[in-house]
Amino acid sequence: MARLTLSVDDHSRDSAGMRYVYPVVSRRAGGVSIGINLNPNNACNWRCIYCQVPDLKRGGPPPVDLPLLDAELDRFLAWATVGDFMRTRVPPGARRLMDVAFSGNGEPTSAAEFAAAVGLVVGQVAAHGLAGKLVPRLITNGSLLERKTVQRGIALIGQSGGEVWFKLDAASAAGINRINGSRTAPASVARRLRRCAELAPTWIQTCLFSLDGQPPQEAELAAYLEFLRPFAASLAGVHLYGLARPSLQPEAVRLARLGDAWVAAFAERVRGIGLPVRISP
């Protein structure tokens, strides 16, 4: 195993010397998150301007080596639960396993093997006695929810006590294109989000930042709130977060963190439409 000292400032995908499995200290998860990277080629179907993936390119992943993923996760879970990983690699205040998260360097549901990979993860979590303790989680842009294999994988996550973090950084067509590099229509996002929430507990995850020295425009904020209002009863809540690490995209110089007071004020507006809010500045 590669030596590493984890921190919230470094989410290196090769921190454990593995192809698919990478541990990070996650401020949003609240401890050690075991990442599953199904996109080791740095390819994604979106290009978010705040993305921290180096050499990001458009596209999908190569075929997933499922036996290798299974072996890596088995090895890492043993290292984390009966080995010295927590003691030697994790800061004292973060020494708790929180989740196994499909995230990584691209949209995880773009892998043809996504549902099978979820099955492997659920199996390994159970084999190590962590069922009900280690949350299976999907972090997704939701763009491929129409695929039956994606729905099967999300349903298994829900059945296993897990949840989905569904990206929503803007709710207007112009905003989605500007921030995520996608020409997705808000109506399509709504349809996919509705289906996702039927299959597993679903949190909205929203990255907030200033662009060219300005916070999000009021028209965009109003569109976001109106988009979410009909979902107040079906979503677990909204997770607002800021820029913890620099973007590695060309727009990086145009982005900056928002003040805590601004984020807190917007969180109150989201709560006002009936949704719980978590904040990771």
Buried (B, 14 or more C-beta within 10 A) or exposed (E): BEEBEBEBEEBEBEBBEBBBBBBBBBBBBBBBBBBBBBBBBBBBBBBBBBBBBEEBEEBBBEEBBBEEBBBBBBBBBBBBBEBEBBEEBBEEEBBEBBBBBBBBBBBBBBBBBBBBBBBBBBBBBEEBEBBEEBBBBBBBBBBBBEBEBBBBBBBBBBEBBBBBBBBBBBBBBEBBEBBBBBEBEBEBBBBBBBBBBEBBBBBBBBBBBBBEEEBBEEEBBEBBBEBBEEBEEEBBBBBBBBBBEEBEBEBBEBBBBBEEEBBEEBBEEBEEBEBBBBBBB
